Amino acid sequence: MSSPTEAQLLQAFSSVVDANTGRDVVSGKQLKSLKIEGGDVAVDIELGYPAKSQIPGLRQALTAAARSVPGVASVSVNLHSKIVAHAVQRGVQLLPSVKNVIAIASGKGGVGKSTTTVNLALALAAEGASVGIMDADIYGPSQPMMMGLSGRPESTDGKTMEPLENYGVQVISIGFLVDADQAMIWRGPMATQALEQLLRQTNWRELDYLLVDMPPGTGDIALTLSQRVPLTGAIIVTTPQDIALLDVQRGVEMFKKVGVPILGIVENMAVYCCPNCGHTEHIFGEGGGQRMADKYGVDHLGSLPLTLSIREQADAGRPTVVADPEGKIAASYREIARRAAVKIAQQAKDFSAKFPTIQVSKNT
């Protein structure tokens, strides 16, 4: 039997579609190398987003596709994720150890932004990414409680801080630096300066994604952060309620004005399901997040229910993704996180690291 040809194998692999991108691995440029030695085939597939839970299924599909070609005796599939840095706003200084910074924002408070942030971070980590959280809500920091963390950040040089860590996620928050009952009576410029120090004086350890839990609204602090933090994109959290959607529009417009791409909209508290009888009720309205996504031409990343367990688990320092990893709600968070990561992978890459640093010396 003759050996398989490259053309035959490429045609076979072009039938394998990545469900996350909607493109096959060949036209999607995920196939990086193909080696043929007699009947032995070795293929290297590279994903631009974390997908630990989906790799076995994709590997099986690729193996089956190769074996469908006459003459193939053995198949070796090297399938891995490679997350790279993507472009941010012009003129904003990048973070040396952080590839991508994602703002989790809303136009108003009380829509579950912090709970969404922590669960999306844990979902990305569960899929194999290196993830951090920066709690930018200076007046109401909640990430220490939700991540089950307490204590003060350590400093080895007296100038920088080490992030605290739990569930494999690095975290920094003003809540680690002040007492829990201490009110932060700071004006906007002082609060913004403190947040910039938190961001740039933390020794982040090679993060694929840093999620920034933004303060609510579009006031001075939120606007200044969106201008100074090197953001790869923003995820907008809302409820279906009309008054929430009204404020979300302001948040979308703020990021558009400073040149930050909107990765998509997450609709929180979309539906309530009675745990006793199973009756469902759209307490805050229905379909508002989808309508907002359609209006602005952005992705609707997903919807999450109004459920007591989400609140209880976050308050207990064990968010849903780690408290009930096999549950339906955790699966929803993972799907939303994966969609956002895929959206980032499709954006322009950051090439600043490829340019040499030019130093001008004066001859004496």
NORUR-V192257 format. One record per backbone hydrogen bond with DSSP energy under -1.0 kcal/mol. CO is the residue of the C=O (numbers start at 1). NH is the residue of the N-H. E is the energy in kcal/mol with one decimal. If there is no record, write none. Layout:
{{CO & NH & E} {CO & NH & E}}
This chain:
{{5 & 9 & -2.0} {6 & 10 & -2.8} {7 & 11 & -2.0} {8 & 12 & -1.9} {9 & 13 & -3.0} {10 & 14 & -1.7} {12 & 15 & -1.4} {13 & 16 & -1.8} {16 & 25 & -1.9} {18 & 22 & -2.8} {23 & 18 & -2.7} {24 & 28 & -2.3} {25 & 30 & -1.7} {25 & 31 & -1.7} {26 & 29 & -1.6} {30 & 46 & -3.0} {33 & 44 & -2.4} {35 & 42 & -2.5} {37 & 40 & -2.2} {39 & 73 & -3.1} {39 & 74 & -1.7} {40 & 37 & -2.7} {41 & 76 & -2.7} {42 & 35 & -3.1} {43 & 78 & -3.0} {44 & 32 & -2.8} {44 & 33 & -1.2} {45 & 80 & -2.1} {47 & 82 & -3.4} {51 & 54 & -1.3} {51 & 55 & -1.2} {54 & 58 & -2.0} {55 & 59 & -2.8} {56 & 60 & -2.1} {57 & 61 & -1.9} {58 & 62 & -2.3} {59 & 63 & -2.5} {60 & 64 & -2.3} {61 & 65 & -2.1} {62 & 66 & -2.2} {63 & 67 & -2.3} {66 & 69 & -1.6} {69 & 72 & -1.6} {74 & 41 & -2.5} {76 & 43 & -2.8} {78 & 45 & -3.0} {80 & 47 & -2.8} {85 & 350 & -2.3} {89 & 92 & -1.3} {95 & 98 & -1.3} {97 & 207 & -2.8} {100 & 210 & -2.5} {101 & 232 & -2.8} {101 & 233 & -1.2} {102 & 212 & -3.1} {103 & 235 & -3.2} {104 & 214 & -1.9} {105 & 237 & -3.1} {112 & 116 & -2.2} {113 & 117 & -2.6} {114 & 118 & -2.3} {115 & 119 & -1.9} {116 & 120 & -2.5} {117 & 121 & -2.4} {118 & 122 & -2.1} {119 & 123 & -2.0} {120 & 124 & -2.4} {121 & 125 & -2.1} {122 & 126 & -2.3} {123 & 127 & -1.3} {124 & 129 & -2.2} {125 & 128 & -1.7} {127 & 52 & -1.7} {130 & 208 & -2.4} {130 & 209 & -2.0} {131 & 170 & -2.0} {132 & 211 & -2.9} {133 & 172 & -2.0} {134 & 213 & -2.4} {136 & 138 & -1.5} {142 & 146 & -2.2} {143 & 147 & -2.7} {144 & 149 & -3.0} {145 & 148 & -1.2} {154 & 162 & -2.6} {161 & 203 & -3.4} {164 & 171 & -3.3} {166 & 169 & -2.2} {169 & 166 & -1.8} {170 & 133 & -2.9} {171 & 164 & -2.1} {172 & 135 & -2.6} {173 & 176 & -1.7} {174 & 177 & -1.4} {179 & 182 & -1.8} {183 & 185 & -1.3} {184 & 186 & -1.6} {187 & 191 & -2.3} {188 & 192 & -2.8} {189 & 193 & -2.1} {190 & 194 & -2.0} {191 & 195 & -2.1} {192 & 196 & -2.2} {193 & 197 & -1.9} {194 & 198 & -2.2} {195 & 199 & -2.4} {196 & 200 & -2.7} {197 & 201 & -2.4} {201 & 161 & -3.0} {202 & 204 & -2.1} {204 & 206 & -1.1} {207 & 99 & -2.6} {209 & 132 & -2.0} {210 & 102 & -2.8} {211 & 134 & -2.6} {212 & 104 & -2.9} {212 & 214 & -1.3} {213 & 136 & -1.7} {219 & 223 & -2.6} {220 & 224 & -2.6} {221 & 225 & -2.5} {222 & 226 & -2.1} {223 & 227 & -1.0} {224 & 228 & -1.9} {225 & 229 & -2.9} {229 & 231 & -1.5} {233 & 103 & -2.3} {234 & 263 & -2.7} {235 & 105 & -2.7} {236 & 266 & -3.1} {238 & 268 & -3.7} {241 & 245 & -2.4} {242 & 246 & -2.2} {243 & 247 & -1.3} {244 & 248 & -2.2} {245 & 249 & -1.7} {247 & 251 & -1.4} {248 & 252 & -2.6} {249 & 253 & -2.4} {250 & 254 & -2.1} {251 & 255 & -1.9} {252 & 256 & -2.1} {253 & 257 & -2.1} {254 & 258 & -1.3} {255 & 260 & -2.8} {261 & 234 & -2.1} {264 & 236 & -2.3} {265 & 301 & -1.5} {266 & 238 & -2.5} {267 & 304 & -2.6} {271 & 306 & -2.7} {272 & 281 & -2.5} {274 & 278 & -1.9} {279 & 274 & -3.1} {281 & 272 & -2.8} {281 & 283 & -1.5} {282 & 285 & -1.3} {287 & 291 & -2.1} {288 & 292 & -2.3} {289 & 293 & -2.3} {290 & 294 & -2.6} {291 & 295 & -2.2} {292 & 296 & -1.8} {293 & 298 & -2.1} {299 & 265 & -2.4} {302 & 267 & -2.4} {304 & 270 & -3.1} {307 & 311 & -1.1} {308 & 312 & -2.5} {309 & 313 & -2.7} {310 & 314 & -1.9} {311 & 315 & -2.5} {312 & 316 & -1.5} {313 & 318 & -2.4} {314 & 317 & -1.4} {319 & 322 & -1.7} {319 & 323 & -2.7} {320 & 324 & -2.9} {324 & 327 & -1.8} {327 & 331 & -1.7} {328 & 332 & -1.8} {329 & 333 & -2.1} {330 & 334 & -2.4} {331 & 335 & -2.2} {332 & 336 & -2.4} {333 & 337 & -2.6} {334 & 338 & -2.5} {335 & 339 & -2.3} {336 & 340 & -2.1} {337 & 341 & -2.3} {338 & 342 & -2.6} {339 & 343 & -2.1} {340 & 344 & -2.0} {341 & 345 & -2.3} {342 & 346 & -1.2} {344 & 347 & -1.9} {348 & 87 & -2.6} {351 & 354 & -1.6} {352 & 355 & -1.1}}
